Amino acid sequence: MQPILRALHVEKYFGAFQALKDVSLLVSRGEVVCIIGPSGSGKSTLLRCISQLESIDGGVITVEDEIAGFRRDGDTLVPLSDARIAAQRQRVGMVFQRFNLFPHRSVLQNLMEGPVRVQKRPAGECRAEAVALLDRVGLAEKASAYPNELSGGQQQRVAIARALAMRPKILLFDEPTSALDPELVGEVLSVMKELARSGMTMMVVTHEIAFCREVADRVIFMDGGAIIAAGTPDEMIVRPTNPRVANFISAVL
Amino acid sequence: MQDIAETDIGKLRIARPGPYRQILASLLLLAALAYIIRAFWLGAIEWHYVADYLFSPPILRGVRGTIIMTICAMALGVVLGTVVAIMRMSSVATLRTAAIFYIWLFRGIPALLQLLLWFNLALIFPTLSLFGLFPVKTVDVMTPFVAALLGLGIQQGAYTAEVVRSGILSVDRGQMEAAQSIGMTKLRAMLTIVLPQAMRVIVPPIGNETIGMVKLTSLASVIQYSEVLRTVGDVYYANSRVIELLIVAGIWYIVIVTALSIAQSYIEKYFSKGWGRTALKAAPNAPDTLEAA
């Protein structure tokens, strides 16, 4: 199957610190990839590079066979303009650890901001779609609320709906439940499970090992900026063979 | 120890300080006030002149001049300040340097000096043109209004730039990232997501500076711009009622500043949307979706 996302030999530096070391990864359409690993291992950096919130220093990332952030000129990659990069980002949705809803906009406005102002789709159509999305994440009655009137779990579900409103090809989750009170984690995970079942292509950085085991098609273990091991949840979580993975799994379970 | 042992201490009465200190302080203050008022009443002030001139046409023209200059100079200052603040935070080093230079220069020179420099620009550039096109005589362009507007607006921009920058810095970085993640360019994200939130932090000091500007416009009297202080001066040169007319000017400044303070509180209320009181409603709504878990 043709991969929707390719990361090939990706390198990323923050000053002298190398955050990503020769990271290569293919993601197929409809696949759910969970990325686990100790903090500081480069999991979030990888997602941020794919969503182009960070630029890469080596290698290449393609989304639907289009090079992300660069245009090819013979043997060199020339950085794209901010406007072109912004256009490319529309295909890659991002859900943040700390939700990052727009506090000065109502829930419905949060969902309509991108489709109406960026994608210039008709407002009526966007509104109907936004209401449907809110219904899908179980928050139809919160359309006119402001983000600070919602619990963390509700805010994160709105954030997922906001990302979906852009009709992304792939959805990235950067530790979506890490900032939540324990009793609110479940409601967010169940929305994510429903999304996975619906065929959404997803990459999820998470510490929810049980979620990975249940939902992931593939689990990737990162450490020190590199991919150490990858495999099915069964190979990675239930019966890990790699000793570093086994160590990590036994520590977090 | 003994008390606790032998009585029911739960029934003791808590003594409250009496109202005497409050009353004494009020009396002293009233006496001082009365003394000052009496002094001004008996002083050589012809109060009917104040009443006569308060609404006289030349004074009202001056009031209009002050208000117009305040609005125009602040508008110029806020636009310049916003542009410079965004430049100051740009990833392009040249833009950052230019912004820092602008702030350094125009914050460093006294406003009065800047007004005089603009007003006397004709001394060094007798004609102005756009690369040789549309030449005009500088004295025709650099009217008192234009010189005052440039002098006050440009130095205000240098101060406002720092206010706007602190406002932008007060907005969580995640807001910019979230806006970018839904396909916004940096500039659009700044204008539609970050700046509106920064306004909550920006408005109070800008209100403060607007009030400062009302009074700073009095500097423009030096270059013959017809604002309150200037028109008041024109009148007292003719009739010698100096103090009376200065009091007229003082009353008008107080009136304008009071009106602005009231306007400011409404503007602050507008930009605090999504913050404040409404948050209190969050708690009871929170657990209504646990069944999803």
Interface residues (C-beta under 8 A of the other chain):
Chain A: S51 Q52 L53 D82 A83 A86 A87 R89 Q90 V92 G93 M94 F96 R98 N100 L101 F102 P103 H104 R105 E113 G114 R117 V118 Q119 G138 L139 A145 Y146 P147 N148 E149 L150 S151 G153 Q154 R157 A159 R162 A163 A165 M166 E183 L184 V185 G186 E187 L189 S190 V191
Chain B: D172 G174 Q175 E177 A178 A179 Q180 S181 I182 G183 M184 T185 K186 L187 R188 T192 I193 P196 Q197 K273 G274 W275 T278 A279 K281 A282 N285 A286 P287 T289 L290 A292 A293
